[in-house]
Amino acid sequence: MRTHVQIAMAVIAAGLITSGCVSTATFNKMEAQENREIDSLRQQISAMEQHHSKMEGNFNTLKERFSELEQNRLAAEKRVGSLQQENATLAAANQKQQQQYEALAQKLSSEVQKGQLDIRQYQSMLAVTLAEQIFFDSGRATLKPGGKEVLKKVGEALKGYEDKIIRVIGHTDNVPVAKSLQGRFPTNWELSVARATNVVRYLQEVGVPPERMIPSGRAEYDPVAPNDTPEGRQKNRRIELMLIDKNLMGEMIKPAN
């Protein structure tokens, strides 16, 4: 383009010079002015092209950011849906747990009123606590006839909870086993485990499936009251039946990776 302009200018200049209308100096000045205008236009065009390129880059960046935000929005919606489902499942489980507690309390209300046992509800389990003096003589693990009658009714009440694992836990106070009995029960560990095992065996006899039961003993190491008074020691001598959801029990015993 510039070459064509220069040729045209030269032709015009030659004509003008020939005709004597314009001097060489004037022509050169006109040509320089024209060149400056052309350079200015080129710079403007270059600047516009750079601005366009920058705007295009910003636009692409905004598109990528929008896509990222959209993905985050979809992930958030999915997470909200998952949390809502978890809340609904938890609410249903809590309602079922409450219904189970109320049903168990109703079935065993007579024994609760007599002080033979106590029923408590936890967030994820139910607990039936049996008073030790009704079920065992001091330092012994053999079930007393009166205790068997109560335990039979407990077993009948527990049969319907097929979604529960029954963990039977023996507890003692901190008084050592009498020396005359230490040949059979050297410490409270052995005594607490033996009592829990005999409770499990009797519950099996009255129809509770054995695969749903786990006997264990805690000796004097999980007290519910101080052991420095007779009343406190009596509270600590107890048998606990913990009703735990099978799914939860599976998570508790799952080996660590």
Rosetta silent file (secondary structure, phi, psi, omega in degrees, C-alpha in Angstrom):
SEQUENCE: MRTHVQIAMAVIAAGLITSGCVSTATFNKMEAQENREIDSLRQQISAMEQHHSKMEGNFNTLKERFSELEQNRLAAEKRVGSLQQENATLAAANQKQQQQYEALAQKLSSEVQKGQLDIRQYQSMLAVTLAEQIFFDSGRATLKPGGKEVLKKVGEALKGYEDKIIRVIGHTDNVPVAKSLQGRFPTNWELSVARATNVVRYLQEVGVPPERMIPSGRAEYDPVAPNDTPEGRQKNRRIELMLIDKNLMGEMIKPAN
SCORE:     score description
SCORE:     0.000 S_00000001
   1 L     0.000  -46.715 -179.596    0.000    0.000    0.000 S_00000001
   2 H   -61.260  -39.334 -179.981    2.741    2.384    0.969 S_00000001
   3 H   -61.037  -43.905  179.003    4.601    1.670   -2.320 S_00000001
   4 H   -62.765  -40.964  179.069    1.500    2.516   -4.342 S_00000001
   5 H   -63.841  -41.598 -178.638    1.039    5.737   -2.423 S_00000001
   6 H   -65.019  -40.850  178.611    4.670    6.657   -2.959 S_00000001
   7 H   -62.665  -43.944 -179.994    4.440    6.001   -6.716 S_00000001
   8 H   -62.771  -42.019  179.510    1.292    8.078   -6.934 S_00000001
   9 H   -63.400  -38.547 -179.908    2.913   10.836   -4.982 S_00000001
  10 H   -64.864  -41.475  179.347    5.963   10.699   -7.247 S_00000001
  11 H   -62.601  -46.217  179.889    3.818   10.941  -10.343 S_00000001
  12 H   -62.498  -42.318 -178.493    1.902   13.851   -8.876 S_00000001
  13 H   -63.300  -42.270 -179.807    5.099   15.469   -7.771 S_00000001
  14 H   -61.307  -40.573 -179.740    6.659   15.079  -11.185 S_00000001
  15 H   -66.135  -42.366 -178.970    3.646   16.648  -12.772 S_00000001
  16 H   -66.728  -41.554  179.924    3.622   19.457  -10.311 S_00000001
  17 H   -63.503  -43.648 -179.590    7.318   20.024  -10.629 S_00000001
  18 H   -60.240  -39.598 -178.125    7.028   19.946  -14.380 S_00000001
  19 H   -80.105  -13.590  177.926    4.211   22.411  -14.281 S_00000001
  20 L    80.744   15.318 -177.044    6.132   24.464  -11.791 S_00000001
  21 L   -83.030  -37.504 -174.093    3.226   24.534   -9.270 S_00000001
  22 L  -127.883  140.946  178.638    4.877   22.806   -6.250 S_00000001
  23 L   -84.145  164.773  177.601    8.467   22.784   -5.084 S_00000001
  24 H   -61.785  -39.118 -179.126   10.365   19.648   -4.150 S_00000001
  25 H   -63.041  -41.882  179.311   10.443   20.702   -0.505 S_00000001
  26 H   -65.111  -40.740  178.982    6.692   21.057   -0.374 S_00000001
  27 H   -62.719  -45.132  179.636    6.206   17.634   -1.928 S_00000001
  28 H   -61.423  -36.697  178.456    8.557   15.998    0.554 S_00000001
  29 H   -66.307  -40.828  178.540    6.668   17.642    3.377 S_00000001
  30 H   -65.844  -40.360 -179.810    3.368   16.319    2.048 S_00000001
  31 H   -65.059  -41.259 -179.997    4.830   12.855    1.630 S_00000001
  32 H   -62.972  -40.905  179.025    6.165   12.849    5.215 S_00000001
  33 H   -62.540  -42.289  179.118    2.752   13.924    6.522 S_00000001
  34 H   -63.446  -41.552  179.648    1.106   11.135    4.570 S_00000001
  35 H   -64.520  -38.183  179.015    3.565    8.592    5.935 S_00000001
  36 H   -65.122  -39.259  178.381    2.931    9.739    9.471 S_00000001
  37 H   -66.008  -40.428  177.929   -0.794    9.301    9.007 S_00000001
  38 H   -63.741  -44.655  178.754   -0.272    5.846    7.557 S_00000001
  39 H   -62.382  -38.780  178.925    1.979    4.864   10.509 S_00000001
  40 H   -63.695  -42.522  178.220   -0.578    6.232   12.936 S_00000001
  41 H   -63.117  -41.938  178.982   -3.321    4.157   11.312 S_00000001
  42 H   -62.553  -40.839  179.004   -1.131    1.079   11.444 S_00000001
  43 H   -64.327  -40.627  177.992   -0.441    1.650   15.148 S_00000001
  44 H   -62.555  -44.286  178.336   -4.137    2.069   15.813 S_00000001
  45 H   -61.385  -43.337  179.284   -4.897   -1.132   13.931 S_00000001
  46 H   -62.290  -43.067  179.017   -2.169   -2.974   15.892 S_00000001
  47 H   -63.144  -40.996  178.833   -3.497   -1.629   19.181 S_00000001
  48 H   -65.186  -38.963  178.651   -7.035   -2.708   18.267 S_00000001
  49 H   -65.450  -40.620  178.284   -5.801   -6.165   17.333 S_00000001
  50 H   -64.712  -42.297  178.644   -3.969   -6.471   20.666 S_00000001
  51 H   -62.649  -41.681  177.944   -7.060   -5.262   22.530 S_00000001
  52 H   -61.912  -43.079  179.493   -9.200   -7.771   20.650 S_00000001
  53 H   -63.074  -40.912  179.139   -6.754  -10.565   21.489 S_00000001
  54 H   -64.953  -44.098  178.896   -6.773   -9.527   25.143 S_00000001
  55 H   -62.790  -38.134  178.200  -10.573   -9.392   25.211 S_00000001
  56 H   -65.274  -40.338  177.058  -10.750  -12.815   23.584 S_00000001
  57 H   -64.514  -42.097  177.455   -8.368  -14.186   26.213 S_00000001
  58 H   -62.620  -39.658  179.451  -10.483  -12.650   28.995 S_00000001
  59 H   -62.580  -43.868  178.786  -13.590  -14.126   27.433 S_00000001
  60 H   -64.465  -38.864  177.645  -12.034  -17.615   27.344 S_00000001
  61 H   -63.010  -42.578  178.102  -10.931  -17.214   30.961 S_00000001
  62 H   -64.150  -38.194  177.140  -14.464  -16.230   31.950 S_00000001
  63 H   -62.169  -43.203  179.218  -15.849  -19.219   30.088 S_00000001
  64 H   -64.609  -41.651  179.368  -13.501  -21.550   31.981 S_00000001
  65 H   -64.822  -41.404  177.980  -14.410  -19.899   35.293 S_00000001
  66 H   -61.686  -42.911  178.665  -18.101  -20.180   34.514 S_00000001
  67 H   -61.999  -40.427  179.367  -17.661  -23.862   33.673 S_00000001
  68 H   -65.455  -43.900  178.154  -15.815  -24.394   36.964 S_00000001
  69 H   -63.722  -37.284  178.663  -18.537  -22.595   38.928 S_00000001
  70 H   -64.935  -40.967  176.967  -21.198  -24.642   37.181 S_00000001
  71 H   -63.957  -41.095  177.987  -19.414  -27.846   38.126 S_00000001
  72 H   -63.719  -40.065  178.661  -19.159  -26.634   41.726 S_00000001
  73 H   -62.145  -44.644  179.898  -22.859  -25.796   41.722 S_00000001
  74 H   -64.405  -39.745  178.511  -23.771  -29.258   40.464 S_00000001
  75 H   -65.239  -39.574  179.092  -21.468  -30.861   43.054 S_00000001
  76 H   -65.356  -42.101  178.112  -23.031  -28.736   45.795 S_00000001
  77 H   -62.238  -39.997  178.804  -26.543  -29.708   44.700 S_00000001
  78 H   -64.998  -41.499  179.599  -25.522  -33.356   44.721 S_00000001
  79 H   -65.852  -40.615  177.304  -24.037  -32.996   48.202 S_00000001
  80 H   -61.715  -42.828  177.435  -27.166  -31.253   49.471 S_00000001
  81 H   -61.582  -40.330  178.958  -29.270  -34.073   48.068 S_00000001
  82 H   -65.202  -42.139  179.133  -27.023  -36.622   49.735 S_00000001
  83 H   -65.683  -38.439  177.656  -27.238  -34.805   53.087 S_00000001
  84 H   -63.610  -39.907  177.810  -31.004  -34.593   52.813 S_00000001
  85 H   -65.736  -41.131  178.012  -31.133  -38.326   52.170 S_00000001
  86 H   -63.277  -41.951  178.637  -28.834  -38.975   55.142 S_00000001
  87 H   -63.409  -40.844  178.864  -31.009  -36.786   57.354 S_00000001
  88 H   -64.650  -42.454  178.304  -34.131  -38.628   56.242 S_00000001
  89 H   -63.516  -42.659  179.418  -32.455  -41.983   56.911 S_00000001
  90 H   -64.710  -41.741  178.929  -31.257  -40.789   60.325 S_00000001
  91 H   -62.709  -40.757  178.248  -34.697  -39.466   61.225 S_00000001
  92 H   -65.288  -40.219  178.956  -36.258  -42.784   60.250 S_00000001
  93 H   -65.709  -41.140  178.684  -33.661  -44.679   62.296 S_00000001
  94 H   -64.271  -39.711  178.436  -34.262  -42.437   65.320 S_00000001
  95 H   -64.316  -42.779  178.357  -37.991  -42.938   65.022 S_00000001
  96 H   -63.973  -41.168  178.785  -37.524  -46.692   64.815 S_00000001
  97 H   -61.176  -42.633  179.192  -35.156  -46.604   67.801 S_00000001
  98 H   -64.496  -41.567  178.722  -37.720  -44.678   69.826 S_00000001
  99 H   -64.359  -40.174  178.198  -40.463  -47.125   68.891 S_00000001
 100 H   -64.055  -42.318  178.480  -38.253  -50.068   69.884 S_00000001
 101 H   -61.421  -46.947 -178.716  -37.448  -48.448   73.211 S_00000001
 102 H   -63.637  -39.491  179.383  -41.113  -47.780   73.952 S_00000001
 103 H   -66.291  -42.645 -179.945  -42.095  -51.326   72.980 S_00000001
 104 H   -66.298  -42.338  179.205  -39.364  -52.864   75.141 S_00000001
 105 H   -62.655  -37.058  179.498  -40.222  -50.632   78.086 S_00000001
 106 H   -68.249  -42.380 -178.903  -43.879  -51.619   77.786 S_00000001
 107 H   -64.868  -32.175 -175.080  -43.100  -55.356   77.667 S_00000001
 108 L  -111.728   20.538 -176.141  -40.877  -55.128   80.740 S_00000001
 109 H   -60.005  -37.615 -179.461  -42.732  -52.395   82.630 S_00000001
 110 H   -63.378  -44.590 -179.911  -43.609  -54.705   85.528 S_00000001
 111 H   -67.913  -34.256  176.815  -39.979  -55.692   86.091 S_00000001
 112 H   -65.164  -44.199 -179.286  -38.899  -52.046   85.842 S_00000001
 113 H   -64.041  -32.675  179.183  -41.431  -51.027   88.471 S_00000001
 114 L   -79.416   -6.613 -179.218  -40.205  -53.791   90.791 S_00000001
 115 L    78.782   15.743 -179.386  -36.628  -52.544   90.447 S_00000001
 116 L   -80.696  -23.758  178.182  -35.454  -55.809   88.893 S_00000001
 117 E  -156.712  169.213  179.805  -34.104  -54.090   85.815 S_00000001
 118 E  -136.718  144.131  179.874  -33.696  -50.734   84.140 S_00000001
 119 E  -120.398  130.271  179.091  -34.063  -49.730   80.485 S_00000001
 120 E  -130.156  150.387  178.427  -32.158  -46.837   78.924 S_00000001
 121 E  -113.484  128.779  174.547  -32.033  -45.413   75.432 S_00000001
 122 L  -109.849  178.337 -177.027  -28.834  -44.154   73.850 S_00000001
 123 L   -61.478  -38.012 -175.121  -28.338  -42.483   70.493 S_00000001
 124 L  -127.372   11.996 -179.083  -27.566  -45.738   68.681 S_00000001
 125 E  -159.300  165.893  174.111  -28.478  -48.494   71.139 S_00000001
 126 E  -115.566  149.964 -179.529  -30.758  -49.693   73.911 S_00000001
 127 E  -132.338  131.798  172.658  -29.564  -51.004   77.266 S_00000001
 128 E  -113.239  118.039 -178.495  -31.256  -53.342   79.734 S_00000001
 129 E  -105.799  123.861 -178.098  -29.499  -53.384   83.108 S_00000001
 130 E  -100.061  133.322  178.507  -30.212  -56.339   85.398 S_00000001
 131 E   -71.576  124.281 -171.009  -29.802  -55.996   89.157 S_00000001
 132 H   -61.705  -37.810 -173.564  -27.102  -58.485   90.187 S_00000001
 133 H   -66.467  -20.766  178.453  -28.614  -59.510   93.528 S_00000001
 134 H   -79.122  -25.701 -170.905  -31.704  -60.904   91.787 S_00000001
 135 H  -105.670  -28.581 -174.651  -29.681  -63.115   89.455 S_00000001
 136 L  -139.692  146.002  168.295  -26.552  -64.229   91.359 S_00000001
 137 L   -77.131  160.987 -177.543  -25.385  -64.919   94.871 S_00000001
 138 L   -59.193  127.508  177.494  -22.282  -63.056   96.023 S_00000001
 139 L    74.592    8.207 -178.177  -19.159  -64.376   94.300 S_00000001
 140 L  -114.399  160.754  178.433  -21.207  -66.866   92.259 S_00000001
 141 L  -121.654    3.477  179.648  -22.047  -67.139   88.540 S_00000001
 142 L   -83.771  129.582 -179.932  -24.971  -69.590   88.729 S_00000001
 143 L   -66.283  132.795  176.792  -28.325  -68.034   87.864 S_00000001
 144 L   -78.556  150.574 -178.919  -30.831  -68.021   90.721 S_00000001
 145 H   -54.166  -43.115  179.155  -34.342  -69.401   90.020 S_00000001
 146 H   -64.217  -36.296  177.861  -35.943  -65.988   90.543 S_00000001
 147 H   -66.916  -36.235  178.660  -33.450  -64.438   88.174 S_00000001
 148 H   -62.958  -37.924  179.929  -34.253  -67.028   85.526 S_00000001
 149 H   -62.037  -44.758  178.874  -37.934  -66.061   85.637 S_00000001
 150 H   -66.267  -44.021 -176.811  -37.091  -62.415   84.982 S_00000001
 151 H   -65.600  -31.957  177.123  -34.484  -63.295   82.365 S_00000001
 152 H   -62.949  -42.629  178.887  -36.969  -65.515   80.525 S_00000001
 153 H   -66.833  -36.443  176.465  -39.309  -62.560   80.133 S_00000001
 154 H   -62.767  -44.462  179.740  -36.392  -60.414   78.971 S_00000001
 155 H   -60.597  -42.383  178.007  -35.492  -63.074   76.401 S_00000001
 156 H   -61.051  -38.094 -179.650  -39.055  -63.185   75.101 S_00000001
 157 H   -70.640  -29.786 -175.209  -38.996  -59.414   74.704 S_00000001
 158 H   -86.452  -14.050 -176.680  -35.662  -59.469   72.849 S_00000001
 159 L   -58.989  -35.721 -174.095  -36.553  -62.146   70.299 S_00000001
 160 L   -76.637   -7.002 -176.792  -38.284  -59.673   68.008 S_00000001
 161 L   -93.517   70.665 -174.575  -35.272  -57.393   67.609 S_00000001
 162 L   -70.579  -17.636 -179.961  -33.728  -59.244   64.704 S_00000001
 163 L   -89.716    8.234 -176.808  -31.778  -56.170   63.570 S_00000001
 164 E  -114.818  144.019  166.003  -29.892  -56.018   66.892 S_00000001
 165 E   -96.867  134.879 -177.878  -26.789  -57.663   68.256 S_00000001
 166 E  -104.070  109.506  176.892  -27.099  -58.275   72.006 S_00000001
 167 E   -96.103  115.448 -177.911  -23.876  -57.654   73.872 S_00000001
 168 E   -98.570  119.963 -172.681  -24.136  -59.109   77.391 S_00000001
 169 E  -121.278  125.607  175.471  -21.647  -57.466   79.771 S_00000001
 170 E   -92.052  137.896  178.639  -20.851  -58.573   83.311 S_00000001
 171 E  -130.602  148.030  176.007  -19.785  -55.977   85.894 S_00000001
 172 L  -129.486  174.345  168.920  -18.615  -56.300   89.500 S_00000001
 173 L   -86.040 -168.581 -176.634  -17.638  -53.987   92.330 S_00000001
 174 L   -96.750   10.710  177.578  -13.998  -53.643   93.397 S_00000001
 175 L   -77.909  125.682 -179.385  -14.180  -56.179   96.231 S_00000001
 176 L   -61.802  154.279  176.003  -11.851  -59.121   95.433 S_00000001
 177 L   -62.750  139.237  179.540  -13.324  -62.589   95.044 S_00000001
 178 L   -58.041  144.801 -177.029  -13.390  -64.500   98.333 S_00000001
 179 H   -58.069  -32.614 -179.400  -10.391  -66.777   98.783 S_00000001
 180 H   -67.554  -17.981 -178.833  -12.682  -69.794   99.031 S_00000001
 181 H  -108.441   -2.897 -174.945  -13.892  -69.087   95.479 S_00000001
 182 L   -69.843  -16.775  174.724  -10.622  -68.036   93.896 S_00000001
 183 L   -64.167  -30.667  179.848   -9.961  -71.567   92.694 S_00000001
 184 L   -97.795  -39.715  179.638  -12.821  -71.075   90.245 S_00000001
 185 L  -127.004   89.101 -176.841  -12.722  -67.293   89.812 S_00000001
 186 L   -57.542  -35.941 -179.829   -9.226  -65.974   90.534 S_00000001
 187 L  -140.844  176.313  177.373  -10.321  -62.360   89.961 S_00000001
 188 H   -66.403  -19.886  175.001  -13.386  -60.318   89.151 S_00000001
 189 H   -59.086  -54.009 -177.814  -12.463  -60.640   85.469 S_00000001
 190 H   -63.396  -38.507 -179.544  -13.288  -64.336   85.448 S_00000001
 191 H   -64.878  -45.266 -177.859  -16.395  -63.813   87.593 S_00000001
 192 H   -65.520  -39.667  179.140  -17.832  -61.080   85.347 S_00000001
 193 H   -67.702  -40.681  179.924  -17.215  -63.095   82.169 S_00000001
 194 H   -63.150  -41.983  178.751  -18.737  -66.256   83.687 S_00000001
 195 H   -63.557  -45.138  179.360  -21.877  -64.398   84.708 S_00000001
 196 H   -62.208  -40.491 -179.399  -22.271  -62.852   81.252 S_00000001
 197 H   -64.782  -41.349  179.435  -21.722  -66.255   79.614 S_00000001
 198 H   -67.432  -33.989  175.059  -24.356  -67.936   81.783 S_00000001
 199 H   -64.539  -43.109  178.308  -26.853  -65.181   80.936 S_00000001
 200 H   -61.621  -44.491 -178.971  -26.152  -65.748   77.229 S_00000001
 201 H   -62.243  -39.774 -179.634  -26.585  -69.492   77.578 S_00000001
 202 H   -70.857  -40.173  176.935  -29.938  -69.072   79.325 S_00000001
 203 H   -60.935  -34.864  176.058  -31.174  -66.556   76.768 S_00000001
 204 H   -65.103  -39.200  179.962  -30.266  -69.105   74.094 S_00000001
 205 H   -62.990  -33.158 -178.000  -32.327  -71.708   75.948 S_00000001
 206 L   -92.041    8.135  169.391  -35.398  -69.456   75.877 S_00000001
 207 L   110.456    3.379  175.690  -35.061  -68.880   72.138 S_00000001
 208 L   -78.318  125.423 -177.705  -32.741  -65.919   71.519 S_00000001
 209 L   -58.053  128.687 -176.547  -30.515  -66.837   68.523 S_00000001
 210 H   -63.882  -28.717 -179.152  -26.940  -67.388   69.756 S_00000001
 211 H   -69.031  -11.191  178.667  -25.425  -65.695   66.695 S_00000001
 212 H   -95.818    2.855 -174.579  -26.977  -62.440   67.874 S_00000001
 213 E  -120.314  144.960  178.398  -25.276  -62.500   71.303 S_00000001
 214 E  -135.636  111.958  176.579  -21.779  -61.599   72.502 S_00000001
 215 E   -85.933  146.198  176.486  -20.776  -62.208   76.165 S_00000001
 216 E  -158.410  164.051  179.899  -18.048  -60.136   77.774 S_00000001
 217 E  -132.853  142.108  179.184  -16.858  -59.013   81.201 S_00000001
 218 E  -115.969    0.596 -178.369  -15.559  -55.687   82.501 S_00000001
 219 E    53.524 -133.372 -179.211  -14.920  -56.717   86.131 S_00000001
 220 L   -96.439   11.961 -167.575  -14.811  -53.569   88.334 S_00000001
 221 L   -95.385   13.539  173.740  -13.378  -51.319   85.602 S_00000001
 222 L  -141.547   61.702 -175.958  -16.577  -49.682   84.321 S_00000001
 223 L   -72.790  154.711  174.307  -18.365  -48.487   87.458 S_00000001
 224 L  -110.043   -3.198  179.548  -21.526  -46.376   87.431 S_00000001
 225 L  -152.368  159.911  176.419  -21.127  -45.300   91.064 S_00000001
 226 L   -62.524  146.575 -179.097  -18.316  -44.908   93.612 S_00000001
 227 L   -93.001   13.799 -176.051  -17.236  -48.153   95.246 S_00000001
 228 L   -94.788    5.814  175.220  -16.744  -46.571   98.691 S_00000001
 229 L  -134.229  153.745  177.080  -20.328  -47.212   99.885 S_00000001
 230 H   -58.734  -37.793 -179.749  -22.481  -50.360   99.988 S_00000001
 231 H   -65.582  -40.941  178.923  -25.076  -48.634   97.810 S_00000001
 232 H   -65.021  -43.872  179.425  -22.470  -47.704   95.203 S_00000001
 233 H   -63.863  -35.535  178.594  -21.002  -51.204   95.108 S_00000001
 234 H   -65.537  -38.747  177.393  -24.479  -52.670   94.678 S_00000001
 235 H   -65.117  -34.688 -177.853  -25.108  -50.443   91.641 S_00000001
 236 H   -73.966  -25.533  177.422  -21.814  -51.518   90.101 S_00000001
 237 L   -82.565  102.696 -172.194  -22.662  -55.223   90.422 S_00000001
 238 E  -157.305  164.785  171.105  -24.843  -55.609   87.366 S_00000001
 239 E  -119.069  127.806  178.494  -25.423  -57.299   84.018 S_00000001
 240 E  -110.017  134.056  172.442  -25.954  -55.065   80.998 S_00000001
 241 E  -111.109  106.911 -178.511  -27.646  -56.163   77.797 S_00000001
 242 E   -97.196  119.883  177.670  -26.694  -53.680   75.063 S_00000001
 243 E   -94.728  110.270 -173.690  -28.855  -53.840   71.930 S_00000001
 244 E  -117.374  135.537  177.211  -26.693  -52.581   69.068 S_00000001
 245 E   -55.544  138.469 -179.607  -27.679  -52.246   65.415 S_00000001
 246 H   -58.152  -42.344 -179.834  -26.091  -54.982   63.322 S_00000001
 247 H   -62.229  -42.631  179.569  -24.730  -52.456   60.828 S_00000001
 248 H   -66.561  -39.859  179.170  -23.164  -50.381   63.597 S_00000001
 249 H   -63.567  -37.715  178.094  -21.709  -53.473   65.226 S_00000001
 250 H   -62.723  -38.187  178.183  -20.168  -54.455   61.899 S_00000001
 251 H   -68.777  -34.755 -177.330  -18.433  -51.066   61.684 S_00000001
 252 H   -68.092  -35.152 -175.843  -17.170  -51.383   65.279 S_00000001
 253 H  -100.362    2.550 -179.802  -15.482  -54.740   64.689 S_00000001
 254 L   -66.263  130.396 -179.466  -14.274  -54.049   61.147 S_00000001
 255 L   -66.880  146.347  179.148  -10.463  -54.424   61.036 S_00000001
 256 L   -74.287  143.448  178.656   -8.449  -51.299   60.355 S_00000001
 257 L   -77.090    0.000    0.000   -6.727  -51.067   56.971 S_00000001
